[in-house]
């Protein structure tokens, strides 16, 4: 998994995984002590807080123009986005 590699990038503060076969988002956030906190979002009204880029977004907004065909076979499961901290 890419996260295994990304979590060793010192400047990486948050890592967002979006599933491609249903509306679901996982946000990994680096804590002050270096541990990673996982927050999962399944409901359309759930709000993702991405502190590293200073934004909030609803799950429904992430998947606004996505149609999920029934029985879709995926060669890959996750669309990966990652965010680096804001510049000082």
C-alpha distances in whole Angstrom, upper triangle without the diagonal:
4,5,6,8,9,11,13,14,18,19,16,17,16,12,13,11,14,14,16,18,19,20,18,16,14,15,14,17,17,20,23,23,19,17,15,17,15,18,17,20,21,25,26,28,25,25,22,23,21,23,22,23,26,26,26,25,25,23,26,26,22,23,27,27,24,26,24,25,26,24,22,20,16,15,12,11,10,12,11,13,14,17,19,22,25,28,30
4,5,5,6,9,11,11,15,16,13,15,13,10,11,10,13,14,16,19,20,20,18,16,14,14,13,15,16,19,22,22,18,17,15,16,15,18,18,20,22,25,26,28,25,24,21,22,19,21,19,21,24,24,24,23,24,22,25,25,21,22,26,26,24,26,24,26,27,26,23,21,18,16,13,12,10,11,9,11,11,14,15,19,22,24,27
4,5,5,6,9,10,13,14,11,12,11,8,10,9,13,14,17,19,20,20,17,14,12,11,9,12,12,15,18,18,14,13,11,13,12,15,15,18,20,23,25,26,23,22,19,19,17,19,17,19,22,22,22,22,23,21,24,24,20,22,26,26,24,26,25,27,28,27,25,23,20,18,15,14,11,12,9,11,10,12,14,17,20,23,25
4,6,6,7,10,13,15,12,14,13,11,13,13,17,18,20,22,23,23,20,18,15,14,12,14,13,16,19,18,14,13,11,14,14,17,18,21,23,27,28,29,26,25,22,22,20,21,20,22,25,25,25,25,26,24,28,28,24,26,29,30,28,30,28,30,31,29,27,25,22,20,17,16,14,16,13,14,13,16,16,19,23,25,27
4,6,6,7,11,13,11,13,13,12,14,14,18,19,21,24,25,25,22,19,17,16,13,15,14,17,19,18,15,15,13,16,16,19,20,23,25,29,30,31,28,27,23,23,20,21,19,21,24,25,26,26,27,26,29,28,25,26,30,30,29,31,29,31,32,31,29,26,23,21,18,18,16,16,13,14,12,14,15,17,21,23,25
4,5,5,9,10,7,10,10,8,11,12,16,18,20,23,24,23,20,17,15,13,11,12,11,15,17,17,13,13,12,14,15,17,18,21,24,27,27,28,25,24,20,20,17,18,15,17,20,21,22,23,24,23,26,25,22,24,27,28,27,29,28,31,32,31,28,27,23,22,18,18,15,15,11,11,9,11,11,14,17,19,22
4,5,8,9,7,9,9,8,12,13,17,19,22,25,25,24,21,18,14,13,9,10,8,12,14,13,9,9,8,12,12,16,18,20,23,26,27,28,25,23,19,19,16,17,15,17,20,21,22,23,25,23,27,26,23,26,29,30,29,31,30,32,33,33,30,29,25,24,21,19,17,17,13,13,11,12,12,14,17,19,21
4,6,9,8,11,12,12,15,17,21,23,25,28,28,28,25,21,18,16,13,13,11,13,14,14,10,11,11,15,16,19,21,24,27,30,31,32,28,27,23,22,19,19,17,19,22,24,25,26,28,27,31,30,27,29,32,33,32,34,33,36,37,36,33,32,28,26,23,22,20,20,16,16,13,14,13,15,18,20,21
4,6,6,9,11,11,15,17,20,23,25,28,29,28,25,21,19,16,13,13,11,14,15,15,11,13,13,16,17,20,22,24,27,30,31,31,28,26,22,21,18,17,14,17,20,22,23,25,27,26,30,28,25,28,31,32,31,34,33,36,37,36,34,32,28,27,23,23,20,19,15,14,11,11,10,12,15,16,18
4,6,8,11,13,16,19,22,25,28,31,31,29,26,23,20,17,14,13,10,12,12,12,9,12,12,16,18,20,23,25,29,31,32,32,28,26,22,20,17,16,13,16,19,21,23,25,27,27,31,30,27,30,32,34,33,36,35,38,40,39,37,35,32,30,27,26,23,22,18,17,13,12,10,10,14,15,16
4,6,9,11,15,18,21,24,27,30,30,28,25,22,19,16,14,12,10,12,12,14,11,14,13,16,18,20,22,24,28,30,30,30,27,24,20,18,15,14,10,13,16,18,20,22,25,25,29,27,25,28,30,32,31,34,34,37,39,39,36,35,31,30,27,26,22,21,17,15,11,9,6,7,10,11,13
4,6,8,11,14,17,21,23,26,26,24,22,18,15,12,10,9,8,11,12,14,11,12,11,13,14,16,19,21,24,26,26,27,23,21,17,16,12,12,9,11,14,16,18,19,22,22,25,24,21,24,27,28,28,31,30,34,35,35,32,31,28,27,23,22,19,17,14,12,8,7,5,7,10,12,15
4,7,10,14,17,20,23,26,25,23,20,16,14,10,8,6,5,8,10,12,10,11,9,11,12,14,16,18,22,24,24,24,21,18,14,12,9,9,6,10,12,14,15,17,20,20,24,22,20,23,26,28,27,30,30,33,35,35,33,32,29,28,24,23,19,18,15,12,9,7,6,6,10,12,14
4,7,10,13,17,19,22,21,19,16,13,10,7,6,5,6,10,12,14,12,12,9,9,10,11,13,15,18,20,21,21,17,15,11,10,7,8,7,9,11,12,13,14,17,17,20,19,17,20,22,24,24,27,26,30,31,31,29,29,25,25,21,19,16,15,12,9,7,6,7,8,11,14,17
4,7,10,13,16,19,19,17,14,10,8,6,5,7,9,12,15,17,14,13,10,10,9,11,12,14,17,19,20,20,17,15,12,12,9,11,10,11,14,14,14,14,16,15,19,18,15,18,21,22,21,24,23,26,28,28,25,25,22,22,18,16,12,11,8,7,5,6,9,11,14,17,20
4,7,10,13,16,15,13,11,7,6,5,6,9,12,15,18,20,17,16,12,12,10,10,10,11,14,16,16,17,14,13,10,11,9,12,11,12,14,13,12,12,13,12,15,15,11,14,17,19,18,20,20,23,24,25,22,22,19,20,16,13,10,9,7,5,6,8,11,13,16,19,22
4,7,10,12,12,11,8,6,5,7,8,12,15,18,21,22,19,18,14,13,11,11,10,10,12,15,16,17,15,14,11,13,12,15,15,15,18,16,15,14,14,12,15,15,11,13,16,18,16,18,17,20,21,21,19,19,16,16,12,10,6,6,5,6,8,11,14,17,19,23,26
4,6,9,9,8,6,5,7,9,12,15,18,21,24,26,23,21,17,16,13,12,10,10,10,13,13,15,13,14,11,14,14,17,17,17,19,16,15,13,12,9,12,12,9,9,13,14,12,14,13,16,18,18,16,16,14,15,12,9,6,5,6,8,11,13,17,19,21,25,28
4,6,6,7,6,6,9,12,14,18,21,24,27,28,25,23,19,18,15,14,11,11,10,13,13,16,15,16,14,17,17,21,21,21,22,20,18,16,15,11,13,14,11,10,14,14,11,13,11,14,15,15,13,13,10,12,9,6,5,6,9,11,14,17,21,23,25,29,32
4,6,7,8,10,12,15,18,21,24,27,31,32,29,27,23,22,19,18,15,14,13,15,15,18,17,18,17,20,20,23,23,23,24,22,20,17,16,13,13,14,11,9,13,12,9,10,8,11,12,12,10,10,8,10,8,6,6,7,10,12,16,19,23,25,27,30,34
4,7,9,11,14,17,20,23,26,29,33,34,31,29,25,24,20,19,15,14,12,14,15,18,18,19,19,22,22,26,26,26,27,25,22,19,17,14,14,16,13,11,14,13,10,9,6,8,9,9,7,9,8,11,10,7,9,10,13,16,19,22,26,29,30,34,37
4,6,9,12,16,19,22,25,28,32,33,30,28,24,22,18,17,13,11,9,11,11,15,14,16,16,20,21,24,25,25,26,23,20,17,15,11,11,13,11,9,12,13,9,9,6,9,10,11,10,12,11,15,13,10,10,12,14,16,19,22,26,28,30,33,36
4,7,11,14,17,20,23,26,29,31,29,26,22,20,17,14,11,8,6,8,7,11,11,13,13,16,18,21,22,22,22,19,17,13,11,7,8,10,8,7,10,11,9,10,9,12,13,15,14,16,15,18,15,12,11,12,14,15,18,20,24,26,27,31,33
4,7,10,13,16,20,22,26,27,25,22,19,17,13,11,7,6,5,8,9,11,10,12,11,14,15,19,20,20,21,18,15,13,11,7,10,12,9,9,13,14,12,13,12,15,16,17,16,17,15,18,15,11,10,11,12,14,16,18,21,23,25,29,31
4,7,10,13,16,19,22,24,22,19,16,14,10,8,6,5,7,9,10,12,10,10,8,11,12,16,16,17,18,15,13,11,10,7,11,12,9,10,14,16,14,16,15,18,19,20,19,19,17,19,15,12,10,10,10,11,12,14,18,20,22,25,28
4,7,10,13,16,19,20,18,16,12,10,7,6,4,6,9,12,13,15,11,11,9,11,11,14,15,16,17,16,14,13,13,10,14,15,12,14,17,19,18,20,18,21,22,22,21,21,18,20,16,13,10,11,10,11,11,13,16,18,20,24,26
4,6,10,12,16,17,15,13,10,8,6,5,6,8,12,14,15,16,12,11,8,9,8,11,12,13,14,13,12,12,13,12,15,16,13,15,19,21,20,22,21,25,26,26,24,24,22,22,19,16,13,13,11,10,10,11,13,14,17,21,23
4,7,9,13,14,12,10,6,5,5,6,9,11,15,17,19,19,15,14,11,11,10,11,11,14,15,15,15,15,16,15,19,19,17,19,22,24,23,25,24,28,28,28,27,26,23,23,20,17,14,14,12,11,10,11,12,14,17,20,22
4,6,10,11,9,8,5,5,7,8,11,14,17,20,21,20,17,15,11,10,9,9,9,12,13,14,14,16,17,17,21,21,19,21,24,27,26,28,28,31,32,32,30,30,27,27,23,21,18,17,15,13,11,10,11,11,14,18,19
4,7,8,6,6,4,6,9,11,15,17,21,23,24,24,20,18,15,13,11,11,10,14,15,16,17,19,21,21,25,24,22,25,28,30,29,32,31,34,35,35,33,32,29,29,25,23,20,20,17,15,12,12,11,11,14,17,18
4,5,5,5,6,7,10,12,16,19,23,24,26,25,21,19,16,14,13,12,12,16,16,18,18,21,22,23,27,26,25,27,30,33,32,34,34,37,38,38,36,35,32,32,29,26,23,23,20,19,16,15,14,13,16,19,19
4,5,7,9,11,14,16,20,22,26,28,29,28,25,22,19,17,16,13,13,17,17,20,21,23,25,26,30,29,28,31,33,36,35,38,37,41,41,41,40,39,36,36,32,30,27,27,23,22,18,17,15,14,16,18,18
4,6,9,11,15,17,21,24,27,30,31,30,27,25,22,20,18,17,16,20,21,23,24,26,28,28,32,32,30,33,35,38,37,39,38,42,42,42,40,39,36,36,32,30,27,28,24,23,20,19,18,16,19,21,21
4,7,10,13,16,19,22,26,28,30,29,26,24,21,19,17,16,15,19,20,22,23,25,27,27,30,30,28,30,33,36,34,37,36,39,40,39,37,36,33,32,29,27,24,24,21,20,17,16,15,15,18,20,20
4,7,10,13,16,20,23,26,28,27,24,22,19,18,17,16,16,19,21,22,22,24,25,25,28,29,26,29,32,34,33,35,34,37,37,36,35,34,31,31,27,25,22,23,20,19,17,17,17,16,20,22,23
4,7,10,13,16,20,22,24,24,20,19,16,15,14,14,14,17,19,19,19,21,22,21,25,25,23,25,28,30,29,31,30,33,33,33,31,31,28,27,24,21,19,20,17,16,14,14,15,15,19,21,22
4,7,10,13,17,19,21,21,17,16,13,13,13,13,14,17,18,18,17,18,19,19,22,23,21,23,26,29,27,30,28,31,32,32,30,30,27,28,24,21,19,20,17,17,15,15,16,16,19,22,24
4,6,10,13,16,18,18,15,14,12,12,12,14,15,17,18,18,16,17,17,16,19,20,18,20,23,26,24,26,25,28,28,28,27,26,24,25,21,18,16,17,15,15,14,15,17,18,21,24,25
4,7,10,13,15,15,11,11,9,10,11,13,15,17,17,16,14,14,14,13,16,18,16,18,21,23,22,24,23,26,26,27,26,26,24,25,22,18,16,17,15,15,15,15,18,18,21,24,26
4,7,10,12,13,9,10,9,11,13,16,17,18,19,17,14,14,12,11,14,16,14,15,18,21,19,21,19,23,23,23,22,23,21,23,19,16,14,15,15,15,15,17,20,21,23,27,29
4,6,8,9,6,8,8,11,13,16,18,18,18,16,13,11,9,7,10,13,11,12,15,18,17,18,17,21,21,22,21,22,21,23,20,16,14,15,15,15,16,18,21,22,23,27,29
4,7,9,7,10,11,14,16,20,21,22,21,19,15,13,10,8,10,13,12,12,14,17,15,16,15,18,18,19,19,21,19,22,19,16,15,16,17,17,19,21,24,25,27,31,33
4,5,5,9,11,14,17,20,22,22,22,18,15,12,9,7,8,11,12,11,13,16,15,16,15,19,19,21,21,23,22,25,22,19,18,18,19,20,21,22,26,26,28,31,33
4,6,8,11,14,17,20,22,21,20,17,13,10,7,5,4,8,9,9,10,13,13,14,14,18,19,21,21,23,22,25,23,19,18,18,19,19,21,22,25,26,27,31,33
4,6,10,13,16,19,21,20,19,16,12,9,6,6,6,9,11,12,12,16,16,18,18,21,22,25,24,27,26,28,26,22,21,20,21,20,22,22,25,25,26,30,32
4,7,10,13,16,18,18,17,14,10,8,6,6,8,10,11,12,14,17,17,19,19,22,23,25,25,26,25,27,24,21,19,19,19,18,19,19,22,23,24,27,29
4,6,10,12,15,15,13,10,6,5,4,6,9,9,10,13,14,18,18,20,21,24,26,28,26,28,26,28,25,22,19,18,18,17,17,17,20,19,20,24,25
4,6,9,12,12,11,8,5,5,6,7,10,10,10,13,15,18,18,21,21,25,26,27,26,27,25,26,23,20,17,16,15,13,14,13,16,16,17,21,23
4,6,9,9,8,6,5,7,9,11,14,13,13,16,18,21,21,24,24,28,30,31,29,30,28,29,26,23,19,18,17,14,13,12,14,13,14,18,19
4,6,6,6,5,6,8,11,12,16,14,13,17,18,21,21,25,25,29,30,31,29,30,27,28,24,22,18,17,15,12,10,8,10,10,11,15,17
4,5,5,6,8,11,14,16,19,18,17,20,22,25,25,28,29,33,34,35,33,34,31,31,28,25,22,20,17,14,12,10,10,8,9,13,14
4,6,8,11,13,16,18,21,19,18,21,23,25,26,29,29,33,35,36,33,33,30,30,27,25,21,19,16,13,10,7,6,5,6,10,11
4,6,9,11,15,17,19,17,16,19,21,23,24,27,28,32,34,35,32,33,30,30,26,25,21,19,16,12,10,7,7,6,6,9,12
4,7,10,14,16,19,17,16,20,21,24,25,28,29,33,35,36,34,35,32,33,29,27,23,21,19,15,14,11,11,9,8,11,13
4,7,10,13,15,13,13,17,17,20,21,25,26,30,32,33,31,32,30,31,27,25,21,19,18,14,13,11,13,12,11,14,16
4,7,10,12,10,11,14,15,18,19,23,24,27,29,31,29,31,28,30,26,24,20,19,17,15,15,13,15,15,15,18,20
4,7,8,7,7,11,11,15,16,19,20,24,26,28,26,28,25,27,24,21,18,17,16,14,15,14,17,17,17,21,23
4,5,5,7,9,10,13,14,17,18,22,23,25,24,26,24,26,24,21,18,17,17,16,17,17,20,20,21,24,26
4,5,5,7,9,12,12,14,14,18,20,22,20,22,21,23,20,17,15,14,15,14,16,17,20,21,22,26,28
4,5,5,6,9,10,12,13,17,19,21,20,22,21,24,22,19,17,16,17,17,19,20,23,24,25,28,31
4,5,5,8,10,13,15,18,21,23,22,24,22,24,22,20,17,15,17,15,17,18,21,22,22,26,28
4,6,8,9,12,13,17,19,21,19,21,19,21,18,16,14,12,13,12,14,15,19,20,21,24,27
4,6,5,8,10,13,16,18,16,18,17,19,17,15,13,12,14,14,17,19,22,24,25,28,31
4,6,9,11,15,17,20,18,21,20,22,21,18,17,15,17,17,20,21,24,26,26,29,32
4,7,10,13,16,19,17,19,18,21,19,18,17,15,18,18,21,22,26,28,28,31,34
4,6,10,13,15,13,16,15,17,16,15,14,13,16,17,20,22,26,28,29,32,35
4,6,9,12,11,14,14,17,17,15,16,15,18,20,23,25,29,31,32,35,39
4,6,9,8,11,11,15,14,13,14,14,18,20,23,26,29,32,33,36,40
4,6,6,9,11,15,15,14,16,17,20,23,26,29,33,35,37,40,43
4,6,9,12,15,16,15,17,19,22,25,28,31,35,37,39,42,45
4,6,9,13,14,13,16,18,22,25,28,31,35,38,40,43,46
4,6,10,11,11,14,15,19,22,25,29,32,35,37,40,43
4,7,9,9,13,15,18,22,25,28,32,35,37,40,43
4,5,6,9,11,15,18,21,25,28,31,34,36,40
4,7,10,12,14,18,21,25,27,31,33,36,39
4,6,8,11,14,17,21,24,27,30,32,36
4,7,10,13,16,20,23,26,28,31,34
4,6,9,12,16,19,22,25,28,31
4,7,10,14,17,20,22,25,28
4,7,10,13,17,19,22,25
4,7,10,13,15,18,22
4,7,10,13,15,19
4,7,9,12,15
4,7,9,12
4,6,9
4,6
4
